[in-house]
Amino acid sequence: MAQEKEQNALQKLAVLLPQLGFFARLMALQETSWDVDRALTLLRRFVAENDLQLKAIHKKRKKVQREIEKEQEPSSSGGSGSDDDDSGSGSGSGSDSEGGERKKRRRDKDRKRSSSGKKKRSKDSDKKKKKRSKDKDRGKATVKTLTHSEDFGKYGIIREADSYAKRNEFILWALEVKKTDVENLGKFEERDLFKDYMEDYNTGTLPHRKYYDLEAYERARAAKAAAKGAKLGDKGGRKALNDEEALRQQREEERRKLAAERMVDAYREIKYSDKGQDMREQEMLRAQMALAYKTGDVDKAHRLQSRLQPDELKKK
């Protein structure tokens, strides 16, 4: 079990910080007693403090790799030179009458050698261009990976204990994104749904910034609307906001906030009061009554039905 936990922790750090090596991630986890959050914070601090040194190490490593690849490329220039020398020495043994022909052959060979050298240089330049493009693609992929991993904790980190503090944002996210009414969920289902919200919050992947801090979003939107109205007023009032429309929007916003507050209050009342306990008991009795009808136990079903009747009907 412990080994599986350690393996999962290493895999998670490998996804979040792929630019660091295996031993760096392992040492960070051992230093923090295999706590992923603490190890992630420690490694990010290390990357931030040693950013220039890490970049220099990566640059030096790429330079060494390029030099090794250049040394491994086959060199064919030496063989052609030796052939030319052999042919030149062989031709030097002829008579004086063949001097013009020797010069002509040398010129032809020089032309061939220069053309082959140009072709080789063009091939080398093409290889270098392809290699540079590959290095750029790798660099872009690394930057994308780093940007994604650095989004973790961008808007803060929440835990299950923060469910009450982020109640309004969680309800709004569940209604608009998951199309789910939290009030109709059970305790365990709500907890599982909040875990999904918590994961998106901590990784900075929520679809809108209002799901992080609803109050701050409303304030920013109101300030933006006020600044826009002032700007329009400075232009001569040609596009000034309608007072009635602004008042209607304000009232609608107040009604929405009041509805959200009432929803939270009703949830607290149901969840933490005797009324909620009574409702859960009634649901349990209804389920038992339905089961009694299905199994043919009519007497038990009638007894349960009488218990479910309101007190006024029982007195009559």
N, C-alpha and C positions, 0 to 999 in steps of 0.2 A: 504493500500500500504506500509506504514512504517512498519507495523507488519510483512508483507511478506518479506520485505528487511531484517529485524532483524533475522527472522527465517532462511533465506538463509545464512546470515553471520554466524550464530551459527553452521549450518550444515557444512559449508566449513571449519570452524576452527576445528570441530569435526573430519573431515576427515584428516586434515593436522596434528593435534596434539591430537591423541586419548589418549595419556597417561595422559593428564590433565583432571581435572574434569569440570563439567558443569558450576559451579559458577566461577571458574577461567577464563574460556573463556568468560562468561557473563561480569565479571568485567573488563576484558581487552577491550572488545568492547564498554562498557559504558565509559571507560576512554578515548578512542580514537574516540568518537562520531560515533561509528559503522563503522569505516574504517577498512576493513579486513586486508589490507597490514600492516598498522601501528600496529594493534592488534597482528598480527602474529609476527612482529619484537619484540614487547614488551614481548610476551610470550616466544619466543626463548631466549631472553636475560635473562629472569627470570629462565628458565631451565638451561642455561649455568652457571649462577651465583650460583644456589642452587642445582647443580647436586648431590653432595654427600648427602645432607640432604634429597632430594627426594628418593634416593636409600635406605637410612636408613629407611625412613617411609614405603616404599614398603616392605622391608624385615621384619620390625616389624609387619606389617599388615598380611603378610603370616604366620608368626610364631603364631600370635593370632588365625588365622583361623585353623591352624593345631591343636592347643590345644583344641579349641572348638569341632572339629570333633572327637578328641580322647575321650573327655568327653561324647559325645553322643553315642559312641559305647556301645552296651549292654555287661555287665560283667556277665559271667556265672560261674566264679570260686568260688563265695561265696556259691552258692546253693549246689555244689558238696561237699564242705567242711562240710556243716551242715549235709548232709546226712551221710557222713562218721562218724561224731561224734555220730549221733543217732545210727547208726549200732554198733559202738564200745561200747556205753553204754549198748545197749541191749545184746550184747554178753557177757559183763562182769558179767551178772547175772547167767551164767551157772555154772556147777560144775567143779571140777578140772580135771575130765577126758576129758572134752571137750577143755582143754587149747591148745592142739596141733592143733585142728581144727580151733580155733579162730586165732591162729598165722598164719595158712595157708591162711585163708580168708583175713587177714590183708595184707599179702604179695601180694595176688592176687589183692586186691584193690589198694595197692600202685603202682603196675605195671600198672594197668589201668589208675590211676590218672596221672602217669608220662607220659604214652603214649598220653593221652588226652591233657596234658599240652604241649607236643612237637607239636602235631597237631595244637593246638591253636597258639603257637608261630610261626609256619611255615605260618599259614594263616595271622597272623599279619604282618610278614615280607613281604609276597606277596602283601598285601595291601599297605604297605609303599613303596615298589618298584614301584607299579603302580602309586601311588600318585606322587612320584619323577619324573617318566617319564612324567606325565601330566604337572607338574610344568615346566619341561624343555621345553616341547612343547609350553606352554604358553609364556615362556621367549623368545624362538626363534621367535614366531609370533610377540611379542612386539618389538624385535630388528629389524625385517623386516619392521614393520610399521614405526618405528622411522627413519630407513634409507631412506625409500621412502619419508617421509615428509621432511626430512632434505635436499633432493635434490632440494627443491624449492629455487630459487634464487642462485643456485650453480654457474652458469656462469653469474650472474647479472640479472637485471630486466629491460625490455624495455617496452615502451608504444607506442601508435600510432604516437606520435611525433617523434619517432626514425626511422620511415620508410625510410627516406632518408639516414640516417647513415648506416643502415643495408640493403641497396638496393641490393648490389651484393650477399650477403648471401641469401636474400629472393628469388631473381631470380633463383639462383642455386638450392635452396631447392624446389622451385615450379617445376623446370624442371625435377629434378632427383627423387624426392619423390612423388609429386602430378601429374607428367607427364602433366604439364600445362604451356603454354607460357604466361607470365604475360602481354606481349605486346598486346595480342589478347583479354584481358579482359577489361570490362568497369570499371569505377571508383568505383562503389559500390561493384562489384564482387572482384576487387583487394583488396579493404579495408577488405572485409569479409575473404579473403584468408590470408591476413596479420595478422588478428586476430588469425587464427589457428596457424600460425607460431609463433606469439607472445606468445600464451599459451604454446606451446611446448618448446619454449626458456626459459620462466620463470620457468617452472617446471623441466627443465633439462632432457627432454625426446626426444630430437632430435636424429635421428639415427646415426649421425656422428658429430665429433667435428668441422669439417670444416664449418658447418652451423652456428656456433656461431661466429667465427672470421676467415674469409677466408684468410686474409693477414697473420695472425699469423700462420695459418696452412701451408701456402706455405713456409713461412720462416723456420719453423721447418722441413718440408720435405726436403728443399734444404740443410739445415745444416746436416741432417741425411745422405743424399746422399753423401755430401762432406766428412763426417767422415768415411763413409763406403769405399769411394774411397781411402782415405788416409790409412785406415787399410789394404786394399787389396794391396796397393803399398808397404807397409812395409813387406809384406810376399814374396816379390820378383817379383811382377808384373805378377804372374801366372794368376790372375783373374782380371787384370786391366780393367777399363771401356774403351770401344771403344770411341775414340775422336769424330768420326763422329756421332755416336749414341748419345753421350752426347750433341753435338752441335744441332742435330736434335730435341732432347727433349727440349732443351732450346728455340729454335725457335718456336716450337709448343706451349710451355708455353707462350711465348711472344704474339703469335697470339691469343691465347685464352684470355689473359688479354685484348688485344686490342679490340677483338670482344665484350667482356663484357663492356668495356668502351664505345664503339660505341653504344651498345644497350642502355646503360643508357642515353647517350647524345640524341639519337633519341627519347627515351621516354620523356625526358624533353622538347625537341623541339615540339613534338606532343601535349603534355599535357599543356604546358604553352605558346604557341605561337598561332598566327592567323591561321597557317596551320592546327593545330588541330581543331580549331573552324570550318574552311572550310570543313574539312573531316566529322565532325559531322553533319553539315548542309546538305552535299551531301547525307549522309546516311538517314537523315530524309526525304529529297525529294524523294529518291528512294522508301522508305517505303510508302509515300503518293501516288506515281505513281502506285505502285503495288496495293494499295487499290482502286484507281480510276479504274484501269482495271477490278478488281474483281467486283466492283459495277456497271460497265457499263458506267461510266462517261469518255467517250473517249476524249472529248475536254480538260478536265482538265488533263488527262494523257498526251496528246500531249504537252500541255503548260509546264508541269513539265519536260517532256523529253527534250524540247528545252532549258530549263534553265540548265539542266544537261550537255548539249553539251559543248565541249571546245570553247573558244573564237574564235579560228581560223576557226572552222567549221561554226560558226554563221556569220562571215564576208563573207564567200563564199556564 
